[in-house]
Amino acid sequence: MIFWRNVLRARVRSLMTVLGIAAGVGLFAAATAITTDLRQQIASAIGTYHFDVVIHERRAPSPFSSKLTQAQMQSLQARYGAALLPMVMGTLNEPWSAYAMVLGVTPAFAQRVPLVTGRHFTPGQREVTMGEIAAQRLNLAAGQSVAIGGESWRIAGVYRTGSRLFDGGMMGEIGPVQRLFAPEGSEGQYTLALVSTGDREATARVIAQVARDFPALRAIPGTEFAGAIRLFRVVEAFVGTIAVVVLLGTALVVTNMLMMAVAERTREIGILMAVGWTPWLVLRMLAAESLLLCAAGTVLGNLFGLALLHGVNRLESVGFGWLPLRLSAGQVAESAALIAAVGLLSLLWPAAVLWRMQPLDALRHE
């Protein structure tokens, strides 16, 4: 296999090309995995608990930063009754986590969450149920205590929702959790109101009613909740930028490698053409070299992306369970397809040089 021998002839250049490709692929794979996984986690959690409509503050940059007043929540509860469940959601800077996620929920909502051990929190008591990931990271179990907001809270049980984002946090009764996030002396506020409707027509009707009767609020289908989070749009724009940088950077690296190969082997290419090789056959040889290096860079890049995810996940500035620890087959295939396309596009300049090359001129090349 002549293309394999050609790659090994310039080991250092080939290695640097592979590492250049791997750096771009690793960054692209990690960023893609993060944004895709967060979307899937939130969409899955909303769907699992059958909330068809999410109501939040209209002016909030994203639903997570929404603030609903007591009066607004009382009006919504008067309108939708037991079909509506209020929620408080936020993060606290605690000694054991810089982004400790705490959910304030009603006992009715808490009963929907499956437990791994222990029991659900008791209303009126300073108790929480802790997500499985948080319990593992903190080495805590039901019956022990955790410090939240400078106070000791008893862990009544450990739950598992299937969403790492929420399994890395904890749930408590909505009133006490409200006070954790409210400045001293101020009225407690809510983050979201979740409504179960049961069908599309009822969902559309609730959304229209909120738009008409509550101008300060916005209602969206539960399926669109993840898309309404501005952070995701920022991350997706960042991922798109990375994809363009990977595309251009890899194309330059591979094109430079191919052009250096053509320059170094001009006389060799002239000999091949003299014995019957066409520019197309020479180009096929270069294409095999390019794709081999791109394949090696893609494999190494995905491994680098995995290592990056595991490394960042251990940082104290990242909440428990926020980042994925694996790449899906689809994400690996996407990065492979991107780099394969780049490898083929990088042949355009070398192809133009080969098609203009004359065998006699190539043979006289020093």
DOPA-128850 format. One line per 5 residues: for each residue x, y negated, z negated of N, C-alpha, C. Coordinates in steps of 0.001 Angstrom, whole numbers. Example, Ala and Ser with C-alpha at 12.3 -4.5 7.8 and 13.67 -1.06 7.14 Angstrom:
<recs>
13190/5690/-7800/12300/4500/-7800/13200/3300/-7800; 12850/2250/-7080/13670/1060/-7140/12900/-30/-7870
</recs>
This chain:
<recs>
854/1186/0/0/0/0/891/-1238/0; 1028/-1817/1192/1983/-2909/1366/1618/-4141/535; 323/-4408/362/-76/-5605/-384/343/-5485/-1851; 334/-4253/-2411/748/-4046/-3788/2245/-4323/-3944; 3047/-3835/-2985/4487/-4091/-3028/4782/-5585/-2891
3980/-6272/-2077/4184/-7711/-1904/3924/-8474/-3197; 2905/-8046/-3922/2597/-8691/-5205/3744/-8502/-6188; 4321/-7296/-6216/5402/-6995/-7149/6722/-7633/-6744; 6832/-8051/-5502/8074/-8682/-5052/8315/-10013/-5774; 7263/-10698/-6109/7382/-11989/-6814/6615/-11876/-8127
7207/-11118/-9049/6494/-10789/-10282/6138/-12027/-11109; 7081/-12938/-11253/6823/-14117/-12090/5712/-14973/-11495; 5783/-15201/-10171/4737/-16013/-9529/3381/-15324/-9629; 3358/-14016/-9425/2100/-13277/-9524/1540/-13347/-10937; 2439/-13212/-11936/1982/-13276/-13331/1418/-14654/-13657
2092/-15714/-13229/1596/-17065/-13500/262/-17315/-12807; 106/-16760/-11604/-1178/-16899/-10902/-2290/-16205/-11675; -2016/-14987/-12147/-3017/-14244/-12926/-3378/-14995/-14208; -2379/-15534/-14893/-2649/-16261/-16137/-3453/-17536/-15870; -3154/-18226/-14767/-3932/-19417/-14412/-5393/-19089/-14161
-5617/-17988/-13433/-6996/-17552/-13180/-7668/-17157/-14492; -6948/-16417/-15336/-7522/-15924/-16591/-7937/-17056/-17514; -7143/-18131/-17574/-7478/-19255/-18456/-8816/-19870/-18062; -8998/-20093/-16760/-10264/-20667/-16304/-11430/-19723/-16514; -11239/-18438/-16199/-12318/-17451/-16360/-12710/-17319/-17829
-11713/-17285/-18730/-12005/-17135/-20151/-12839/-18273/-20699; -12490/-19499/-20337/-13242/-20663/-20800/-14652/-20655/-20228; -14768/-20331/-18945/-16082/-20271/-18296/-16943/-19179/-18926; -16379/-17993/-19149/-17138/-16872/-19700/-17622/-17177/-21112; -16753/-17766/-21952/-17131/-18069/-23331/-18231/-19122/-23386
-18087/-20195/-22614/-19097/-21258/-22614/-20431/-20754/-22080; -20397/-19952/-21024/-21627/-19388/-20465/-22311/-18475/-21469; -21527/-17644/-22159/-22089/-16715/-23137/-22772/-17457/-24275; -22178/-18556/-24731/-22742/-19304/-25861/-24102/-19896/-25508; -24175/-20620/-24397/-25434/-21288/-24059/-26522/-20290/-23694
-26159/-19221/-22973/-27150/-18214/-22605/-27671/-17488/-23834; -26773/-17143/-24740/-27162/-16393/-25931/-28063/-17216/-26843; -27744/-18498/-27042/-28578/-19330/-27904/-29990/-19466/-27342; -30077/-19651/-26048/-31399/-19732/-25416/-32187/-18446/-25651; -31538/-17321/-25436/-32216/-16041/-25583/-32647/-15800/-27021
-31786/-16179/-27982/-32123/-15983/-29388/-33373/-16764/-29781; -33410/-18044/-29396/-34548/-18885/-29785/-35818/-18440/-29070; -35701/-18143/-27773/-36872/-17681/-27023/-37392/-16377/-27602; -36492/-15486/-27999/-36895/-14208/-28571/-37596/-14393/-29910; -37048/-15283/-30746/-37646/-15515/-32056/-39046/-16109/-31931
-39219/-17075/-31015/-40534/-17687/-30815/-41527/-16640/-30317; -41083/-15803/-29376/-41972/-14781/-28821/-42305/-13696/-29821; -41338/-13299/-30642/-41551/-12214/-31601/-42641/-12568/-32600; -42686/-13817/-33031/-43648/-14211/-34053/-44898/-14873/-33470; -45024/-14757/-32141/-46276/-15117/-31456/-46720/-16559/-31702
-45785/-17495/-31534/-46141/-18902/-31618/-46208/-19450/-30200; -47413/-19809/-29794/-47631/-20210/-28405/-47351/-21683/-28168; -47484/-22502/-29215/-47282/-23945/-29085/-46357/-24422/-30195; -45387/-25256/-29836/-44499/-25884/-30811/-44750/-27389/-30769; -45069/-27980/-31911/-45360/-29415/-32002/-44207/-30086/-32750
-43667/-31147/-32158/-42567/-31870/-32792/-42711/-33358/-32524; -41855/-34154/-33150/-41873/-35606/-32979/-41518/-35965/-31537; -42322/-36825/-30933/-42111/-37153/-29528/-40767/-37839/-29293; -40341/-38709/-30178/-39113/-39464/-29962/-37855/-38713/-30382; -38002/-37550/-30958/-36833/-36800/-31417/-35976/-36364/-30235
-34656/-36476/-30327/-33784/-36031/-29239/-33969/-34557/-28914; -34291/-33751/-29925/-34572/-32341/-29716/-35508/-31892/-30831; -36197/-30758/-30657/-37099/-30287/-31713/-36424/-30090/-33056; -35125/-29738/-33083/-34436/-29496/-34347/-34272/-30773/-35168; -34278/-31935/-34514/-34128/-33194/-35239/-35475/-33895/-35438
-36545/-33192/-35185/-37894/-33749/-35315/-38245/-34008/-36784; -39082/-35029/-37007/-39575/-35329/-38350/-41062/-35631/-38284; -41843/-34773/-38920/-43294/-34955/-38992/-43651/-35358/-40412; -44475/-36387/-40551/-44842/-36873/-41873/-45910/-35973/-42499; -46103/-36166/-43807/-47137/-35416/-44519/-48515/-35692/-43912
-48785/-36962/-43572/-50089/-37315/-43013/-50303/-36634/-41665; -49290/-36610/-40829/-49409/-35946/-39534/-49663/-34451/-39690; -48944/-33815/-40625/-49135/-32381/-40823/-50521/-32080/-41383; -51000/-32920/-42277/-52343/-32703/-42817/-53402/-32827/-41724; -53235/-33788/-40814/-54186/-33940/-39706/-54146/-32723/-38783
-52945/-32216/-38516/-52817/-31030/-37664/-53440/-29804/-38329; -53214/-29664/-39639/-53782/-28513/-40343/-55304/-28604/-40401; -55816/-29821/-40531/-57271/-29983/-40521/-57849/-29604/-39158; -57096/-29845/-38100/-57567/-29539/-36740/-57438/-28040/-36424; -56290/-27425/-36758/-56025/-26069/-36293/-56057/-25007/-37384
-56203/-25422/-38640/-56417/-24476/-39723/-55318/-23442/-39859; -55746/-22180/-40078/-54792/-21101/-40333/-53941/-20758/-39112; -54325/-21240/-37923/-53536/-20955/-36720/-52238/-21745/-36698; -52133/-22762/-37569/-50942/-23614/-37599/-50096/-23306/-38823; -48793/-23181/-38598/-47855/-22971/-39687/-46783/-24051/-39628
-46601/-24816/-40720/-45544/-25838/-40742/-44181/-25194/-40994; -43141/-25886/-40601/-41781/-25382/-40828/-40830/-26540/-41057; -39888/-26330/-41953/-38780/-27250/-42165/-37511/-26508/-41762; -36657/-27173/-41013/-35445/-26523/-40513/-34300/-27527/-40527; -33141/-27082/-40971/-31979/-27971/-40972/-30744/-27251/-41476
-29634/-27964/-41470/-28375/-27404/-41965/-27835/-28268/-43090; -27199/-27618/-44040/-26596/-28295/-45179/-25101/-28008/-45198; -24333/-28977/-45660/-22886/-28801/-45799/-22619/-28249/-47185; -22452/-26930/-47260/-22215/-26263/-48528/-20764/-25777/-48603; -20247/-25541/-49801/-18866/-25045/-49918/-18629/-23738/-49174
-19671/-22922/-49060/-19510/-21613/-48408/-19806/-21652/-46910; -20307/-22773/-46408/-20542/-22934/-44975/-20796/-24406/-44676; -20084/-24930/-43665/-20275/-26334/-43290/-21617/-26547/-42613; -22189/-25490/-42035/-23487/-25590/-41365/-24382/-24460/-41868; -24804/-24579/-43121/-25674/-23569/-43703/-27109/-23825/-43254
-27654/-22918/-42448/-29020/-23106/-41957/-30026/-22662/-43010; -30959/-23553/-43315/-31999/-23257/-44290/-33355/-23536/-43642; -34254/-22571/-43742/-35607/-22710/-43207/-36587/-22808/-44361; -37489/-23770/-44282/-38578/-23862/-45227/-39852/-23382/-44550; -40454/-22315/-45084/-41616/-21702/-44438/-42697/-21448/-45474
-43878/-21181/-44986/-44980/-20824/-45868/-44886/-19341/-46224; -45499/-18926/-47323/-45512/-17487/-47653/-46111/-16645/-46534; -47097/-17201/-45801/-47717/-16454/-44708/-46705/-16164/-43601; -45863/-17140/-43304/-44830/-16907/-42292/-43789/-15928/-42812; -43378/-16099/-44072/-42344/-15227/-44635/-42754/-13770/-44573
-44056/-13489/-44745/-44520/-12108/-44728/-44353/-11462/-43351; -44211/-12270/-42307/-44034/-11714/-40967/-42609/-11244/-40705; -41691/-11684/-41543/-40276/-11391/-41306/-39911/-10067/-41973; -39407/-9087/-41225/-39068/-7786/-41813/-37854/-7874/-42731; -37912/-7125/-43832/-36848/-7131/-44823/-35945/-5908/-44660
-34679/-6106/-44967/-33721/-4992/-45013/-33671/-4433/-46424; -33589/-5323/-47400/-33615/-4922/-48810/-34377/-5973/-49603; -34786/-5613/-50809/-35426/-6555/-51709/-36860/-6873/-51335; -37281/-8088/-51613/-38660/-8542/-51401/-38650/-9962/-50856; -39830/-10448/-50490/-39953/-11827/-50046/-39910/-12766/-51258
-39548/-14023/-50996/-39466/-14982/-52109/-40841/-15190/-52735; -40815/-15485/-54031/-42052/-15728/-54773/-42340/-17224/-54794; -43523/-17667/-54340/-43856/-19098/-54378/-43769/-19649/-55808; -43248/-20856/-55914/-43130/-21489/-57221/-41836/-21178/-57936; -41055/-20257/-57404/-39773/-19903/-57997/-38635/-20415/-57105
-37485/-20662/-57685/-36335/-21093/-56897/-35667/-19839/-56304; -36299/-19329/-55252/-35844/-18099/-54615/-35768/-18283/-53101; -34895/-17508/-52476/-34791/-17475/-51018/-34643/-16028/-50581; -34982/-15793/-49337/-34566/-14555/-48696/-33442/-14919/-47734; -32398/-14115/-47713/-31195/-14435/-46950/-31102/-13573/-45709
-30659/-14169/-44604/-30457/-13421/-43382/-29356/-12385/-43548; -29466/-11301/-42797/-28526/-10192/-42941/-27090/-10613/-42650; -26892/-11436/-41605/-25532/-11860/-41254/-24934/-12727/-42359; -25732/-13660/-42891/-25238/-14513/-43984/-24901/-13676/-45211; -25743/-12692/-45514/-25488/-11840/-46673/-24187/-11057/-46500
-23933/-10577/-45287/-22699/-9833/-45036/-21478/-10741/-45119; -21571/-11943/-44518/-20428/-12856/-44525/-20093/-13328/-45945; -21134/-13513/-46774/-20916/-14007/-48136/-20799/-12880/-49152; -20993/-11642/-48684/-20921/-10469/-49559/-21902/-10596/-50725; -23143/-10960/-50384/-24190/-11121/-51384/-25320/-10129/-51106
-26101/-9847/-52122/-27207/-8897/-51991/-28399/-9402/-52801; -29542/-8742/-52622/-30750/-9097/-53364/-30477/-8996/-54865; -30955/-9996/-55608/-30745/-10035/-57047/-29618/-10956/-57464; -28728/-11302/-56522/-27658/-12237/-56828/-28109/-13663/-56546; -27211/-14622/-56743/-27561/-16038/-56578/-26646/-16702/-55573
-27128/-17786/-54987/-26352/-18578/-54047/-26586/-20054/-54361; -25539/-20859/-54219/-25646/-22289/-54498/-26143/-23009/-53258; -27261/-23739/-53390/-27828/-24524/-52293/-28195/-25890/-52849; -27649/-26937/-52260/-27946/-28288/-52717/-27540/-28548/-54147; -26477/-27891/-54604/-25991/-28100/-55958/-26756/-27340/-57014
-27700/-26476/-56610/-28480/-25691/-57557/-28344/-24207/-57233; -28595/-23386/-58221/-28506/-21940/-58044/-29875/-21384/-57642; -29890/-20633/-56533/-31114/-20016/-56032/-30946/-18493/-56071; -31967/-17818/-56518/-31941/-16361/-56577/-32259/-15791/-55190; -31508/-14786/-54782/-31767/-14102/-53505/-32772/-12989/-53764
-34007/-13185/-53307/-35059/-12190/-53542/-34898/-10981/-52627; -34429/-11208/-51393/-34278/-10113/-50437/-33427/-10542/-49269; -33153/-9588/-48405/-32363/-9821/-47197/-33224/-9441/-45998; -33337/-10366/-45035/-34202/-10123/-43875/-33381/-9958/-42593; -34046/-9436/-41583/-33438/-9298/-40259/-34499/-9635/-39201
-34263/-10713/-38461/-35203/-11105/-37406/-34779/-10564/-36041; -33501/-10218/-35898/-32989/-9822/-34592/-32335/-10981/-33865; -32492/-12207/-34385/-31836/-13388/-33832/-30683/-13763/-34754; -29443/-13731/-34241/-28303/-14025/-35090/-28357/-15439/-35643; -28926/-16367/-34868/-29015/-17755/-35307/-29773/-17853/-36627
-30897/-17138/-36721/-31720/-17187/-37927/-31254/-16183/-38977; -30652/-15068/-38533/-30130/-14093/-39499/-28866/-14604/-40182; -28311/-15712/-39694/-27166/-16322/-40349/-27579/-17394/-41345; -28879/-17555/-41575/-29377/-18566/-42509/-30182/-17943/-43628; -31098/-18743/-44189/-31941/-18244/-45272/-33270/-18975/-45254
-34283/-18342/-45850/-35626/-18903/-45905/-36056/-19107/-47338; -36721/-20246/-47556/-37277/-20524/-48862/-38654/-21146/-48727; -39327/-21341/-49857/-40655/-21963/-49828/-40537/-23379/-49291; -41497/-23802/-48509/-41383/-25032/-47741/-41220/-26275/-48617; -41915/-26339/-49753/-41837/-27522/-50613/-40437/-27754/-51169
-39854/-26774/-51857/-38496/-26964/-52377/-37454/-27225/-51297; -37611/-26581/-50142/-36653/-26809/-49052/-36788/-28226/-48520; -38013/-28753/-48465/-38209/-30144/-48049/-37384/-31090/-48920; -37366/-30823/-50216/-36654/-31709/-51133/-35141/-31634/-50931; -34647/-30513/-50401/-33216/-30401/-50129/-32779/-31370/-49035
-33680/-31600/-48077/-33339/-32449/-46941/-33812/-33893/-47092; -34710/-34161/-48040/-35246/-35512/-48194/-34372/-36331/-49143; -34065/-37585/-48787/-33347/-38461/-49724/-34140/-38589/-51026; -33426/-38786/-52107/-34074/-38845/-53424/-35142/-39936/-53461; -36318/-39558/-53909/-37430/-40494/-54039/-38264/-40665/-52793
-37846/-40068/-51672/-38607/-40222/-50431/-39571/-39045/-50250; -40527/-39241/-49379/-41536/-38225/-49106/-40933/-37116/-48240; -41225/-35879/-48617/-40744/-34750/-47836/-41362/-34724/-46448; -40588/-34345/-45471/-41077/-34280/-44094/-40937/-32869/-43534; -41594/-32639/-42416/-41560/-31347/-41737/-40757/-31486/-40449
-40305/-30347/-39941/-39574/-30345/-38676/-40487/-29984/-37524; -41236/-28917/-37682/-42078/-28411/-36602/-43424/-27960/-37143; -44387/-27872/-36240/-45664/-27218/-36503/-45847/-26160/-35424; -46055/-24924/-35828/-46159/-23802/-34891/-47605/-23331/-34840; -48127/-23192/-33647/-49532/-22843/-33471/-49649/-21554/-32669
-50453/-20631/-33167/-50767/-19405/-32435/-52127/-19588/-31775; -52182/-19410/-30467/-53439/-19610/-29742/-54022/-18304/-29201; -53175/-17439/-28683/-53656/-16150/-28199/-53775/-16022/-26703; -53945/-17123/-25982/-54031/-17038/-24522/-53588/-18353/-23888; -53388/-18323/-22585/-52851/-19493/-21878/-53828/-20661/-21875
-55090/-20379/-21726/-56081/-21467/-21686/-56107/-22217/-23014; -56083/-21469/-24125/-56090/-22106/-25436/-54792/-22890/-25658; -53679/-22346/-25163/-52405/-23047/-25273/-52458/-24381/-24537; -52954/-24366/-23304/-53082/-25596/-22521/-54022/-26582/-23205; -55071/-26071/-23834/-56030/-26942/-24506/-55398/-27628/-25719
-54618/-26872/-26499/-53953/-27454/-27672/-52952/-28518/-27242; -52179/-28239/-26197/-51185/-29200/-25710/-51868/-30495/-25272; -52988/-30367/-24579/-53728/-31549/-24131/-54306/-32322/-25315; -54804/-31601/-26322/-55371/-32272/-27491/-54304/-33059/-28252; -53134/-32467/-28427/-52053/-33164/-29146/-51622/-34403/-28378
-51524/-34290/-27064/-51131/-35439/-26243/-52162/-36567/-26346; -53438/-36202/-26465/-54507/-37204/-26513/-54696/-37809/-27904; -54666/-36945/-28943/-55042/-37391/-30277/-53856/-37726/-31183; -52664/-37287/-30791/-51477/-37544/-31624/-50376/-38124/-30738; -50445/-39389/-30392/-49483/-39985/-29447/-48041/-39973/-29933
-47831/-39868/-31256/-46456/-39856/-31782/-45847/-38463/-31737; -46651/-37473/-31359/-46175/-36089/-31348/-46176/-35531/-29937; -45462/-34465/-29777/-45413/-33784/-28485/-45595/-32289/-28705; -46411/-31668/-27906/-46636/-30226/-27976/-46115/-29572/-26703; -45381/-28492/-26860/-44837/-27769/-25715/-45125/-26283/-25883
-45205/-25552/-24784/-45360/-24094/-24911/-44141/-23499/-25616; -44372/-22452/-26384/-43273/-21818/-27087/-42185/-21327/-26152; -42574/-20942/-24943/-41600/-20443/-23964/-40647/-21534/-23484; -41016/-22811/-23678/-40174/-23925/-23237/-39399/-24562/-24386; -39478/-23950/-25566/-38850/-24556/-26727/-37344/-24705/-26548
-36673/-23622/-26107/-35219/-23679/-25945/-34814/-24739/-24929; -35603/-24874/-23862/-35289/-25858/-22827/-35446/-27287/-23292; -36192/-27489/-24391/-36405/-28846/-24897/-35282/-29319/-25813; -34352/-28433/-26125/-33252/-28794/-27017/-32160/-29472/-26198; -31929/-30728/-26451/-30993/-31513/-25652/-29593/-30937/-25700
-29204/-30366/-26845/-27864/-29796/-26971/-27621/-28746/-25889; -28658/-27949/-25600/-28495/-26914/-24583/-28241/-27535/-23219; -28922/-28641/-22939/-28713/-29285/-21644/-27304/-29859/-21545; -26803/-30377/-22674/-25430/-30890/-22688/-24442/-29750/-22461; -24671/-28627/-23162/-23773/-27484/-23013/-23829/-26937/-21597
-25024/-26894/-21019/-25155/-26386/-19653/-24431/-27294/-18658; -24517/-28609/-18887/-23762/-29536/-18032/-22262/-29322/-18195; -21855/-29055/-19444/-20446/-28774/-19709/-20003/-27492/-19004; -20861/-26464/-19065/-20551/-25203/-18398/-20458/-25406/-16891; -21366/-26225/-16334/-21303/-26513/-14903/-20009/-27219/-14524
-19575/-28148/-15396/-18304/-28836/-15146/-17139/-27855/-15187; -17183/-26951/-16172/-16132/-25938/-16268/-16106/-25077/-15009; -17298/-24722/-14500/-17362/-23891/-13293/-16692/-24591/-12115; -16923/-25903/-11993/-16305/-26654/-10898/-14790/-26711/-11082; -14346/-26951/-12340/-12906/-26999/-12613/-12266/-25645/-12330
-12949/-24564/-12762/-12441/-23211/-12497/-12346/-22978/-11001; -13386/-23398/-10279/-13422/-23207/-8826/-12255/-23923/-8147; -12091/-25200/-8460/-11028/-25984/-7826/-9638/-25547/-8290; -9497/-25356/-9601/-8195/-24978/-10141/-7731/-23628/-9631; -8633/-22654/-9635/-8268/-21329/-9156/-7976/-21358/-7662
-8761/-22115/-6917/-8530/-22216/-5474/-7148/-22800/-5196; -6758/-23829/-5953/-5432/-24431/-5753/-4317/-23454/-6123; -4496/-22747/-7253/-3474/-21804/-7706/-3288/-20688/-6681; -4397/-20095/-6228/-4308/-18971/-5290/-3817/-19445/-3925; -4308/-20594/-3466/-3846/-21121/-2167/-2356/-21402/-2196
-1882/-21998/-3293/-453/-22272/-3416/347/-20978/-3372; -135/-19946/-4066/554/-18661/-4065/609/-18068/-2662; -499/-18135/-1921/-548/-17566/-578/348/-18347/387; 355/-19672/268/1183/-20467/1161/2670/-20219/892; 3035/-20042/-380/4423/-19716/-691/4782/-18340/-135
3844/-17411/-201/4082/-16073/345/4287/-16144/1851; 3454/-16931/2542/3592/-17068/3995/4936/-17709/4334; 5326/-18749/3574/6590/-19431/3856/7789/-18508/3644; 7750/-17698/2594/8866/-16806/2291/8954/-15644/3282; 7814/-15267/3839/7801/-14071/4704/7591/-14423/6172
7945/-15627/6571/7688/-16039/7954/8371/-15097/8950; 9651/-14796/8725/10345/-13891/9643/9718/-12505/9605; 9349/-12051/8416/8707/-10735/8287/7384/-10699/9048; 6622/-11774/8932/5349/-11849/9659/5597/-11871/11157; 6680/-12579/11577/7028/-12595/12992/7340/-11202/13510
8056/-10394/12719/8366/-9014/13120/7094/-8192/13250; 6199/-8349/12261/4930/-7608/12317/4135/-7979/13566; 4097/-9296/13889/3380/-9720/15089/4060/-9188/16352; 5407/-9104/16335/6140/-8619/17510/5855/-7142/17791; 5542/-6373/16717/5270/-4946/16917/3773/-4661/17037
2964/-5735/17142/1552/-5512/17446/551/-5978/16417; 1017/-6494/15285/67/-6990/14294/-556/-8295/14800; -1856/-8413/14590/-2553/-9653/14935/-2613/-10555/13700; -2873/-11861/13878/-3059/-12736/12707/-4130/-12203/11750; -5144/-11555/12312/-6217/-11004/11480/-5692/-9920/10542
-4808/-9044/11034/-4247/-7995/10185/-3367/-8596/9083; -2578/-9622/9458/-1753/-10283/8442/-2643/-10941/7379; -3714/-11555/7846/-4633/-12209/6921/-5294/-11188/5991; -5612/-10016/6520/-6187/-8957/5678/-5218/-8560/4578; -3935/-8500/4905/-2927/-8175/3895/-2905/-9247/2800
-2931/-10520/3219/-2945/-11614/2238/-4223/-11611/1409; -5344/-11268/2073/-6622/-11209/1352/-6582/-10133/275; -5961/-8985/584/-5843/-7918/-413/-5009/-8386/-1601; -3917/-9108/-1326/-3093/-9643/-2413/-3888/-10630/-3260; -4611/-11514/-2591/-5397/-12521/-3299/-6451/-11876/-4194
-7189/-10909/-3641/-8259/-10264/-4411/-7691/-9431/-5554; -6516/-8826/-5356/-5897/-8065/-6433/-5546/-8978/-7601; -4940/-10118/-7302/-4590/-11068/-8362/-5840/-11645/-9025; -6861/-11916/-8206/-8109/-12448/-8765/-8785/-11422/-9670; -8755/-10146/-9264/-9350/-9097/-10092/-8616/-8980/-11423
-7283/-9004/-11378/-6507/-8936/-12619/-6789/-10153/-13501; -6876/-11335/-12873/-7170/-12550/-13633/-8557/-12525/-14246; -9522/-11939/-13533/-10894/-11853/-14052/-10962/-10931/-15259; -10313/-9767/-15168/-10302/-8833/-16299/-9640/-9473/-17514; -8461/-10044/-17300/-7743/-10686/-18400/-8520/-11890/-18931
-9178/-12638/-18020/-9947/-13808/-18429/-11136/-13453/-19291; -11841/-12367/-18961/-12976/-11954/-19784/-12523/-11471/-21154; -11375/-10806/-21203/-10819/-10419/-22503/-10445/-11663/-23308; -9884/-12664/-22633/-9552/-13926/-23299/-10822/-14615/-23794; -11889/-14569/-22990/-13158/-15158/-23409/-13704/-14489/-24659
-13611/-13148/-24722/-14050/-12428/-25917/-13225/-12832/-27136; -11914/-12899/-26944/-11041/-13301/-28054/-11370/-14715/-28516; -11693/-15597/-27566/-12049/-16978/-27904/-13330/-17024/-28728; -14333/-16227/-28333/-15589/-16184/-29081/-15359/-15676/-30504; -14569/-14611/-30648/-14301/-14071/-31985/-13520/-15070/-32828
-12554/-15757/-32200/-11759/-16724/-32944/-12574/-17911/-33415; -13380/-18478/-32522/-14199/-19644/-32883/-15249/-19256/-33916; -15764/-18014/-33824/-16795/-17560/-34754/-16294/-17533/-36194; -14975/-17423/-36374/-14407/-17369/-37719/-14133/-18757/-38308; -14291/-19798/-37506/-14047/-21146/-38013/-15111/-21532/-39020
-14728/-22261/-40045/-15684/-22682/-41075/-16679/-23703/-40533; -16315/-24391/-39462/-17194/-25422/-38901/-18294/-24846/-38027; -18359/-23524/-37887/-19388/-22878/-37074/-20323/-22109/-37996; -21625/-22306/-37816/-22600/-21608/-38649/-22562/-20109/-38445; -22992/-19371/-39475/-22995/-17915/-39406/-23911/-17446/-38274
-23373/-16582/-37408/-24191/-15968/-36378/-24538/-16853/-35208; -23952/-18051/-35132/-24325/-18964/-34057/-23766/-18535/-32709; -22632/-17872/-32712/-21969/-17536/-31455/-22072/-16047/-31167; -22199/-15688/-29901/-22195/-14258/-29543/-20794/-13685/-29682; -20713/-12381/-29850/-19419/-11723/-29976/-19181/-10733/-28838
-19953/-10865/-27781/-19760/-10006/-26620/-20195/-10746/-25369; -19766/-10235/-24239/-20180/-10757/-22941/-21084/-9722/-22285; -22192/-10174/-21755/-23098/-9239/-21088/-22523/-8826/-19746; -23042/-7708/-19220/-22588/-7238/-17910/-22869/-8286/-16836; -23992/-8998/-16974/-24335/-10033/-16000/-23336/-11179/-16011
-22881/-11570/-17219/-21908/-12666/-17309/-20554/-12259/-16742; -20143/-11007/-16987/-18889/-10512/-16423/-18984/-10476/-14899; -20133/-10001/-14394/-20326/-9936/-12938/-20336/-11335/-12328; -20922/-12299/-13045/-20975/-13678/-12539/-19575/-14270/-12413; -18741/-14057/-13427/-17382/-14579/-13358/-16575/-13875/-12276
-16798/-12565/-12109/-16088/-11818/-11065/-16485/-12302/-9678; -17789/-12543/-9484/-18259/-13022/-8178/-17705/-14414/-7881; -17659/-15268/-8910/-17134/-16632/-8731/-15672/-16597/-8294; -14876/-15788/-8979/-13446/-15744/-8667/-13192/-15034/-7340; -13991/-14019/-7022/-13832/-13352/-5721/-14107/-14331/-4592
-15139/-15155/-4755/-15453/-16160/-3740/-14303/-17164/-3606; -13726/-17540/-4743/-12601/-18472/-4718/-11412/-17846/-4000; -11161/-16556/-4297/-10054/-15867/-3654/-10178/-15840/-2143; -11401/-15644/-1660/-11616/-15618/-213/-11528/-17022/387; -12063/-18013/-320/-11986/-19387/174/-10536/-19879/238
-9709/-19362/-648/-8305/-19772/-678/-7532/-19302/558; -8137/-18434/1349/-7474/-17928/2561/-7608/-18883/3747; -8433/-19906/3618/-8698/-20773/4771/-7438/-21472/5274; -6671/-22044/4370/-5452/-22753/4792/-4407/-21769/5338; -4093/-20680/4610/-3165/-19708/5188/-3627/-19162/6536
-4942/-18991/6705/-5458/-18484/7982/-5157/-19468/9110; -5325/-20772/8824/-5028/-21777/9853/-3554/-21753/10233; -2683/-21549/9238/-1243/-21483/9512/-910/-20253/10352; -1499/-19110/10003/-1220/-17865/10731/-1700/-17938/12171; -2848/-18549/12403/-3396/-18604/13767/-2557/-19525/14674
-1853/-20473/14069/-984/-21346/14865/435/-20784/15018; 740/-19759/14235/2103/-19228/14214/2398/-18435/15494; 3544/-18712/16092/4011/-17974/17269/5076/-16964/16834; 5000/-15722/17318/5952/-14683/16898/7416/-15073/17093; 7753/-15701/18249/9158/-16051/18516/9638/-17126/17546
8791/-18110/17291/9155/-19154/16318/9338/-18556/14925; 8473/-17601/14575/8562/-16978/13261/9844/-16171/13119; 10243/-15498/14224/11472/-14698/14192/12718/-15565/14028; 12679/-16794/14565/13839/-17687/14476/13861/-18459/13147; 12799/-18279/12314/12697/-19032/11052/13801/-18605/10092
14463/-19544/9467/15512/-19244/8484/14924/-19293/7078
</recs>
